[in-house]
Amino acid sequence: MGCGTSSKVVRELPGSSFPLSWGKGLGRGSCGPLQTGEGKAEQRGHWGTHEAVAEAAQKIQVARYRAKFDPRVTARYDIQALIGRGSFSKVVRVEQRVTKKPFAIKMVETRVKEGREACESELSVLRRVSHCNIIQLIEIFETKDRVYIVMELATGGELFDRIISQGTFTERDAIIILKMVVDGVRYLHSLQITHRDLKPENLLYYHPGAESKILITDFGLANSGNKNGDWSMNTICGTPEYIAPEILSRKPYTNAVDMWALGVITYILLSGFLPFQDENHMRLYRKILKGKYSYKGEPWPNVSNLAKDFIDRLLTLDSNHRMSAVQALNHPWVITMAIKSPMKNLQRSISWNLMLRKSPHSRCSRSAQASESGHSSGSIHTWGNKLVNKTGTFG
């Protein structure tokens, strides 16, 4: 699943000097409610002590990882904080010494066969892509046993975390987001690259500002075709809730699997629910293979028929009849309603439904992704465990 922690490289609290790593981090309510009098002063003192200890520990940790870096890297970049770790890699936030711009560096241990193969797989994609809505590779440093991958730093957070935090969310907002994502997918498909793991966690805002672009990240499962020009795939992989039916049917498949995943993402984006969900994977797969979902419950009565048609044309069982990325960008909902879309605020219903995902099941470790990507989601919801199974069986 990429080179340890994938291109989704950072999640930081605005204004904080502490790195918020995936799964741990500092919660907004860590110190409890504000108090008055002695209690309030005592709490400030306690927080100050905690802050000092954490800062000291961070400095020791950064110094330890800085010492492991190749001198060529530290000559160009100032290592600032560890922000992720995986089976074969560690990711640090850095600052370029000359420009003072922030970046992320993934240090991959390539002495291990699995780490080397995973790194080569992801780099084969990152070296080829250059698009405003796709995480960018900046440069690479290679040594005998390590590869240092310098990438863009995405600090704006995950897609749905922002929807929950903002006051309004309309179909027009959804269209703005989807146009960026679909155009990125269109670009990938034009290069015969299939992402194979599109999901909300892999869609990050570049910066916290309101006008931030969306970045598609995590190319650990991406396929870039083969030398014979055969672009069909057979490997069973992905995240269960987003896997297309043709993959579950163990049939050769194409980049249309990305469009199915976009249909699932759009459904969630407009409702806060998954179209197909079940804690039992086998039951989930049967639901996907049937392709049956509904538009019942809030906020669907307030969602336009054109938006539902957009979803229907993506969640089509026959991949040959599924919309392509180009067709999705030209769908009437995207073309006409970007200008004249319903202005009904769906945020309250969507946020409530998203919050319902905050359950013991949704917070569980994403087995394959947690071990390979080096993080468990720090957001309030987790949308599924990544499945990588090359044996052709499901478990």
C-alpha positions as CSV (number, residue, x, y, z in Angstrom):
1,M,0.0,0.0,0.0
2,G,2.5,2.5,-1.1
3,C,5.7,3.3,0.6
4,G,4.6,2.9,4.2
5,T,2.6,6.0,4.9
6,S,1.1,7.1,1.6
7,S,0.8,10.5,0.0
8,K,-1.7,11.5,2.6
9,V,1.0,12.9,4.7
10,V,-0.1,15.3,7.4
11,R,-2.9,16.5,9.6
12,E,-2.0,19.4,11.9
13,L,-4.0,21.6,14.2
14,P,-4.0,25.2,13.0
15,G,-1.8,27.4,15.2
16,S,-0.3,24.5,17.0
17,S,3.4,23.6,17.2
18,F,2.5,20.0,17.8
19,P,2.2,17.5,14.9
20,L,-1.2,15.8,15.0
21,S,-0.4,12.3,13.8
22,W,-2.9,9.9,12.5
23,G,-4.9,8.3,15.3
24,K,-3.4,10.1,18.3
25,G,-3.0,13.9,18.2
26,L,-4.4,16.6,20.4
27,G,-8.1,16.8,20.8
28,R,-9.8,20.2,21.2
29,G,-11.3,19.2,24.5
30,S,-8.2,17.5,26.0
31,C,-8.2,19.7,29.1
32,G,-11.9,19.6,29.8
33,P,-14.2,22.6,30.2
34,L,-12.8,26.0,31.3
35,Q,-13.0,26.6,35.0
36,T,-12.9,29.6,37.2
37,G,-10.7,30.6,40.2
38,E,-8.2,28.1,41.5
39,G,-9.4,25.3,39.2
40,K,-8.8,27.4,36.1
41,A,-5.3,28.5,37.2
42,E,-4.5,24.9,38.2
43,Q,-5.6,23.7,34.8
44,R,-3.5,26.3,33.0
45,G,-0.5,25.2,35.0
46,H,-1.2,21.5,34.2
47,W,-1.5,22.3,30.5
48,G,1.7,24.4,30.6
49,T,3.6,21.5,32.1
50,H,2.1,19.0,29.6
51,E,3.0,21.3,26.8
52,A,6.6,21.7,28.0
53,V,7.0,17.9,28.4
54,A,5.5,17.3,24.9
55,E,7.7,19.9,23.3
56,A,10.8,18.4,24.9
57,A,9.9,14.9,23.8
58,Q,9.2,16.2,20.3
59,K,12.6,17.8,20.1
60,I,14.3,14.6,21.2
61,Q,12.3,12.6,18.7
62,V,13.1,15.0,15.8
63,A,16.8,15.0,16.7
64,R,16.7,11.2,16.6
65,Y,15.2,11.0,13.1
66,R,17.3,13.9,11.8
67,A,20.4,11.9,12.7
68,K,19.1,9.0,10.5
69,F,18.7,11.2,7.4
70,D,21.2,11.3,4.6
71,P,23.3,14.5,4.8
72,R,22.1,15.5,1.3
73,V,18.6,15.7,2.6
74,T,19.3,17.6,5.8
75,A,21.4,20.0,3.8
76,R,18.3,21.0,1.8
77,Y,15.6,20.4,4.4
78,D,15.1,21.2,8.1
79,I,13.4,18.2,9.8
80,Q,10.7,19.5,12.1
81,A,8.3,16.8,13.2
82,L,7.4,13.1,12.8
83,I,3.9,12.9,11.4
84,G,3.5,9.3,10.4
85,R,5.0,5.9,10.5
86,G,4.5,2.6,8.7
87,S,5.9,-0.9,8.4
88,F,8.6,0.3,6.0
89,S,8.7,4.1,6.4
90,K,8.5,7.2,8.5
91,V,7.1,10.5,7.3
92,V,8.3,13.9,8.7
93,R,7.3,17.4,8.2
94,V,10.1,19.5,6.9
95,E,10.9,23.0,5.8
96,Q,13.0,23.8,2.7
97,R,16.0,25.7,4.0
98,V,16.2,28.2,1.1
99,T,12.5,28.9,0.4
100,K,11.2,28.2,3.9
101,K,8.3,26.3,2.3
102,P,6.8,23.3,4.1
103,F,7.0,19.8,2.6
104,A,6.8,16.2,3.8
105,I,9.5,13.6,3.4
106,K,8.8,9.9,3.4
107,M,11.8,7.9,4.5
108,V,11.4,4.4,3.1
109,E,13.4,1.4,4.2
110,T,14.1,-0.5,0.9
111,R,16.4,-3.2,2.3
112,V,13.1,-5.1,3.0
113,K,11.7,-6.7,-0.2
114,E,8.1,-5.6,0.6
115,G,9.1,-2.1,1.3
116,R,11.2,-1.9,-1.9
117,E,8.4,-3.3,-4.1
118,A,5.7,-1.0,-2.5
119,C,7.9,2.0,-3.0
120,E,8.6,1.2,-6.6
121,S,4.9,0.8,-7.2
122,E,3.9,4.1,-5.8
123,L,6.9,6.0,-7.4
124,S,6.0,4.6,-10.8
125,V,2.8,6.6,-10.6
126,L,4.1,9.7,-8.8
127,R,6.9,10.2,-11.2
128,R,4.4,10.5,-14.1
129,V,1.7,12.7,-12.7
130,S,1.4,16.5,-12.7
131,H,-2.0,17.9,-12.0
132,C,-3.3,20.5,-9.6
133,N,-5.6,18.0,-7.9
134,I,-3.1,15.2,-7.4
135,I,-0.5,15.1,-4.7
136,Q,2.9,16.1,-6.2
137,L,6.2,14.5,-6.0
138,I,8.9,17.1,-5.4
139,E,12.1,15.2,-5.5
140,I,13.8,11.9,-4.6
141,F,17.0,11.0,-2.7
142,E,18.2,7.4,-3.0
143,T,20.7,5.5,-1.0
144,K,21.6,1.8,-0.8
145,D,19.0,1.0,1.9
146,R,16.6,4.0,1.8
147,V,14.6,6.2,-0.4
148,Y,13.6,9.8,0.6
149,I,10.5,11.0,-1.1
150,V,9.8,14.7,-0.9
151,M,6.1,15.5,-1.4
152,E,3.6,18.3,-1.1
153,L,2.3,18.9,2.4
154,A,-1.5,18.8,2.6
155,T,-2.6,20.6,5.8
156,G,-6.2,21.3,5.1
157,G,-7.6,18.1,6.5
158,E,-10.0,15.4,5.2
159,L,-13.0,16.2,3.1
160,F,-15.8,15.2,5.5
161,D,-14.1,16.8,8.5
162,R,-14.5,20.1,6.8
163,I,-18.1,19.5,5.9
164,I,-18.9,18.8,9.6
165,S,-17.1,21.9,10.8
166,Q,-18.7,24.4,8.4
167,G,-22.1,25.9,8.7
168,T,-23.6,25.3,5.3
169,F,-23.2,22.6,2.6
170,T,-25.3,22.7,-0.6
171,E,-25.3,20.7,-3.8
172,R,-23.3,23.5,-5.4
173,D,-20.6,22.9,-2.8
174,A,-20.7,19.2,-3.6
175,I,-20.3,20.0,-7.3
176,I,-17.3,22.2,-6.7
177,I,-15.6,19.4,-4.8
178,L,-16.5,16.7,-7.3
179,K,-15.4,18.7,-10.3
180,M,-11.9,18.8,-8.8
181,V,-11.8,15.1,-7.9
182,V,-13.3,13.9,-11.2
183,D,-10.9,16.1,-13.2
184,G,-8.0,14.5,-11.3
185,V,-9.4,11.1,-12.1
186,R,-9.9,12.1,-15.7
187,Y,-6.2,13.0,-15.9
188,L,-5.1,9.8,-14.3
189,H,-7.2,7.7,-16.7
190,S,-5.7,9.7,-19.6
191,L,-2.4,8.3,-18.5
192,Q,-3.9,4.8,-18.1
193,I,-3.4,5.0,-14.4
194,T,-6.2,3.5,-12.2
195,H,-6.2,4.6,-8.6
196,R,-8.1,1.6,-7.2
197,D,-8.5,3.1,-3.7
198,L,-10.5,6.3,-4.1
199,K,-12.3,7.1,-0.8
200,P,-12.9,10.1,1.4
201,E,-9.7,9.6,3.5
202,N,-7.7,9.9,0.3
203,L,-9.2,13.3,-0.6
204,L,-7.4,16.1,1.3
205,Y,-7.6,19.9,1.3
206,Y,-4.3,21.5,0.4
207,H,-4.6,24.2,3.0
208,P,-7.2,25.2,5.7
209,G,-8.5,28.2,3.6
210,A,-12.0,28.3,2.2
211,E,-10.7,28.3,-1.4
212,S,-8.4,25.4,-0.9
213,K,-8.1,22.8,-3.7
214,I,-8.7,19.1,-3.2
215,L,-5.8,16.7,-3.6
216,I,-6.1,13.0,-4.5
217,T,-3.6,11.1,-2.5
218,D,-2.4,7.5,-1.7
219,F,-1.3,5.7,-4.9
220,G,-0.2,2.6,-3.1
221,L,-2.7,0.4,-4.9
222,A,-2.6,2.3,-8.2
223,N,-2.0,0.4,-11.5
224,S,-0.3,2.1,-14.4
225,G,-0.8,-0.6,-17.0
226,N,1.9,-2.9,-18.5
227,K,4.3,-2.8,-21.3
228,N,2.0,-4.9,-23.6
229,G,-0.6,-2.2,-23.6
230,D,-3.1,-4.4,-21.8
231,W,-4.9,-2.1,-19.3
232,S,-7.2,-4.8,-17.8
233,M,-6.5,-5.8,-14.2
234,N,-7.2,-8.9,-12.1
235,T,-5.8,-8.1,-8.6
236,I,-8.4,-8.1,-5.9
237,C,-7.7,-5.0,-3.9
238,G,-9.3,-1.8,-2.6
239,T,-11.4,-0.8,0.4
240,P,-14.5,-3.1,0.7
241,E,-17.2,-0.4,0.8
242,Y,-15.8,1.1,-2.4
243,I,-14.9,-2.0,-4.4
244,A,-16.7,-2.3,-7.7
245,P,-18.8,-5.4,-8.4
246,E,-16.6,-6.6,-11.3
247,I,-13.7,-6.9,-8.8
248,L,-15.9,-9.0,-6.5
249,S,-16.9,-11.1,-9.4
250,R,-13.2,-11.9,-10.0
251,K,-13.5,-10.7,-13.6
252,P,-10.8,-8.7,-15.4
253,Y,-11.6,-5.0,-14.8
254,T,-10.7,-1.6,-16.1
255,N,-10.4,2.0,-14.7
256,A,-14.2,2.0,-14.5
257,V,-13.7,0.7,-10.9
258,D,-12.6,4.3,-10.0
259,M,-15.9,5.6,-11.3
260,W,-17.8,3.2,-9.2
261,A,-15.9,4.5,-6.1
262,L,-16.7,8.1,-7.2
263,G,-20.4,7.1,-7.1
264,V,-20.0,5.8,-3.6
265,I,-18.2,9.0,-2.6
266,T,-20.9,11.2,-4.2
267,Y,-23.6,9.3,-2.3
268,I,-21.8,9.9,1.0
269,L,-21.1,13.5,0.1
270,L,-24.8,14.2,-0.3
271,S,-26.1,12.2,2.6
272,G,-23.4,11.2,5.1
273,F,-24.3,7.5,4.6
274,L,-22.7,4.7,2.6
275,P,-24.9,3.3,-0.2
276,F,-23.7,-0.3,0.7
277,Q,-22.8,-1.1,4.3
278,D,-22.6,-4.1,6.5
279,E,-20.1,-5.0,9.3
280,N,-19.8,-8.4,7.8
281,H,-17.7,-8.3,4.6
282,M,-19.4,-11.2,2.9
283,R,-22.9,-9.6,3.4
284,L,-21.5,-6.3,2.2
285,Y,-20.1,-7.9,-1.0
286,R,-23.4,-9.5,-1.7
287,K,-25.1,-6.1,-1.4
288,I,-22.6,-4.5,-3.8
289,L,-23.1,-7.4,-6.3
290,K,-26.8,-6.8,-6.3
291,G,-26.3,-3.0,-6.7
292,K,-29.3,-2.1,-4.6
293,Y,-29.3,1.1,-2.7
294,S,-32.0,3.7,-1.8
295,Y,-32.6,7.4,-1.4
296,K,-34.6,7.1,1.8
297,G,-34.3,9.3,4.8
298,E,-32.8,12.7,5.3
299,P,-31.5,14.6,3.5
300,W,-32.5,12.8,0.3
301,P,-36.0,14.5,-0.1
302,N,-34.1,17.7,-0.5
303,V,-31.6,16.4,-3.0
304,S,-32.3,17.0,-6.7
305,N,-33.2,14.3,-9.2
306,L,-30.2,15.3,-11.3
307,A,-27.8,14.6,-8.4
308,K,-29.4,11.2,-8.0
309,D,-29.1,10.6,-11.7
310,F,-25.4,11.4,-11.5
311,I,-25.0,8.8,-8.7
312,D,-27.1,6.2,-10.6
313,R,-24.9,6.5,-13.7
314,L,-21.9,5.8,-11.6
315,L,-23.3,3.0,-9.4
316,T,-24.1,1.0,-12.5
317,L,-23.4,-2.8,-12.3
318,D,-22.4,-3.1,-15.9
319,S,-19.0,-1.3,-16.1
320,N,-19.5,-0.8,-19.9
321,H,-22.5,1.5,-19.1
322,R,-20.9,3.3,-16.3
323,M,-20.0,7.0,-16.8
324,S,-16.4,7.8,-17.6
325,A,-14.6,10.7,-16.0
326,V,-15.1,12.8,-19.1
327,Q,-18.9,12.0,-19.2
328,A,-19.2,12.7,-15.5
329,L,-17.7,16.2,-16.0
330,N,-20.3,16.8,-18.7
331,H,-23.3,15.5,-16.8
332,P,-26.1,18.0,-16.6
333,W,-25.9,18.2,-12.8
334,V,-22.3,19.3,-13.1
335,I,-22.7,21.5,-16.1
336,T,-25.9,23.4,-15.4
337,M,-26.3,23.1,-11.6
338,A,-22.9,24.4,-10.9
339,I,-24.5,27.8,-11.8
340,K,-28.1,27.1,-10.8
341,S,-28.1,24.5,-8.2
342,P,-30.5,24.0,-5.2
343,M,-29.3,26.2,-2.3
344,K,-30.9,24.0,0.4
345,N,-28.5,23.6,3.3
346,L,-27.9,19.9,3.6
347,Q,-25.1,20.3,6.2
348,R,-27.1,19.5,9.3
349,S,-28.4,16.2,8.0
350,I,-25.1,15.2,6.5
351,S,-23.1,16.0,9.6
352,W,-25.6,14.1,11.8
353,N,-25.3,11.0,9.6
354,L,-21.5,11.3,9.5
355,M,-21.5,11.5,13.3
356,L,-23.4,8.3,13.5
357,R,-20.4,6.6,11.9
358,K,-18.5,7.4,15.2
359,S,-18.9,3.9,16.5
360,P,-16.6,1.2,17.8
361,H,-16.7,-0.5,14.4
362,S,-15.9,2.7,12.5
363,R,-13.0,3.5,14.9
364,C,-11.3,0.1,14.6
365,S,-7.9,-0.2,13.1
366,R,-7.9,-0.3,9.4
367,S,-5.9,-3.5,9.4
368,A,-4.0,-3.5,6.1
369,Q,-3.9,0.3,5.9
370,A,-2.9,0.8,9.5
371,S,0.0,-1.6,9.1
372,E,1.2,-0.4,5.8
373,S,0.2,3.3,5.7
374,G,1.4,3.9,9.2
375,H,-1.7,5.6,10.6
376,S,-5.2,5.1,11.7
377,S,-7.6,7.9,10.9
378,G,-7.6,10.8,13.3
379,S,-11.0,11.9,11.9
380,I,-14.3,11.2,13.6
381,H,-15.2,8.5,11.1
382,T,-13.5,5.7,9.3
383,W,-15.0,4.5,6.0
384,G,-13.6,1.0,5.7
385,N,-10.6,-1.3,6.0
386,K,-8.4,-1.5,3.0
387,L,-8.4,-5.0,1.4
388,V,-5.4,-6.3,-0.4
389,N,-5.7,-9.9,-1.4
390,K,-3.9,-11.2,-4.4
391,T,-5.0,-14.8,-3.9
392,G,-8.4,-14.3,-5.3
393,T,-10.3,-15.0,-2.1
394,F,-12.0,-12.8,0.3
395,G,-11.9,-12.9,4.1
